[in-house]
Amino acid sequence: MRILLVEDDTMIGEAVLGLLRAERYAVDWVRDGEMADTALRSEHYDGVLLDLGLPRRDGIEVLKALRARGGRVPVLIATARDAIADRVAGLDAGAEDYVVKPFDTDELLARMRALVRRGEGHAAPTFSHRGVTLDPATHQATQDGRPVALSAREWAVLEPMLARPGVIFSRTQLEERMFSWKDEVSSNAVEVYIHGVRKKLGAELIQTVRGLGYMVPKA
């Protein structure tokens, strides 16, 4: 899953960046409102962690512009503005959730997991299909109750397909969910990690749809 981190404070940004990457998210970090708006116009994200007090353009303005053009990516506001009026303004502008700085890291990660689940249309805390279960909170994968060790990239390529069985993902769409701007992406990266998943969980779990991409079948 790919996250846009919008935070102008270097110390906080570096800490949250490391925290999210440790949770197997691909993360792009921008430090002002204009860069955030540009990123949201040009890239696909599964979630946004948005500060409000940003240089060049306020976070509320970024959020309003995103929703005005039909952007549906779920947004978690993380800010030091703790007045009720500020929380109401953020939620009314289109945010799904709100956390006040300084925040507890476990709470932040739990809210981010819930945010991404809602974006995928799931309320349950785990993704399960065809005997395979992924638990984002513990990073555990199981098949028929048996633990299976997936690498971070194998997890990243499988998770969106397991969350939406029957939906075809192109190679580009999977790359967008797996890699951030700074990652080096080889031309066959998706194929390599899908091969790894198939070796561990069975060749039939991920189906190749010729000319279109890959999917986890519904049945």
Long-range contacts (C-beta under 8 A, 24 or more apart in sequence): 1-25, 1-26, 1-46, 1-47, 1-116, 1-156, 1-159, 1-160, 1-177, 2-26, 2-27, 2-28, 2-43, 2-44, 2-45, 2-46, 2-176, 2-177, 2-178, 2-179, 2-180, 3-27, 3-28, 3-45, 3-46, 3-47, 3-48, 3-49, 3-112, 4-28, 4-30, 4-36, 4-39, 4-40, 4-43, 4-45, 4-47, 4-48, 4-49, 4-73, 5-29, 5-30, 5-49, 6-30, 6-31, 6-33, 6-36, 6-48, 6-49, 6-50, 6-51, 6-54, 6-59, 6-62, 7-31, 7-49, 7-51, 7-78, 8-32, 8-51, 8-53, 8-54, 8-55, 9-51, 12-101, 16-49, 16-78, 16-108, 19-105, 19-108, 19-109, 20-49, 20-112, 23-109, 23-112, 23-136, 23-139, 24-136, 24-139, 24-152, 24-155, 24-156, 25-112, 26-156, 26-177, 26-178, 26-179, 26-180, 26-183, 27-180, 28-180, 28-181, 31-55, 32-56, 32-57, 33-57, 33-58, 33-59, 33-61, 33-62, 36-62, 37-62, 37-65, 37-66, 40-66, 40-71, 40-73, 41-69, 43-176, 44-173, 44-176, 44-177, 45-73, 46-73, 46-74, 46-116, 46-119, 46-120, 46-160, 46-177, 47-73, 47-74, 47-75, 47-76, 47-112, 47-115, 47-116, 47-119, 48-73, 48-74, 48-75, 48-76, 49-76, 49-78, 49-112, 50-75, 50-76, 50-77, 50-78, 50-95, 51-77, 51-78, 51-79, 52-77, 52-79, 52-81, 52-86, 52-90, 53-79, 53-80, 53-81, 59-90, 60-89, 60-90, 60-93, 63-90, 63-93, 63-94, 63-95, 64-93, 64-94, 66-94, 67-93, 67-94, 72-119, 73-119, 74-115, 74-116, 74-118, 74-119, 75-115, 76-111, 76-112, 76-115, 78-103, 78-108, 110-137, 113-137, 120-160, 120-163, 120-164, 121-164, 122-163, 127-159, 127-162, 127-163, 128-162, 129-162, 129-165, 129-216, 130-165, 130-205, 130-216, 130-217, 132-162, 132-201, 132-205, 134-158, 134-159, 134-162, 143-201, 143-202, 148-200, 148-201, 149-200, 150-196, 150-197, 150-200, 151-193, 151-196, 153-178, 153-189, 153-193, 153-196, 154-193, 154-196, 154-197, 154-200, 156-193, 157-190, 157-193, 157-194, 157-197, 158-197, 158-201, 158-206, 158-216, 161-206, 161-214, 161-215, 161-216, 162-216, 164-216, 165-215, 165-216, 165-217, 165-218, 166-215, 166-216, 166-217, 166-218, 167-215, 168-209, 168-212, 168-213, 168-214, 168-215, 169-213, 169-214, 169-215, 170-212, 170-213, 171-213, 171-214, 173-213, 174-213, 174-214, 190-214
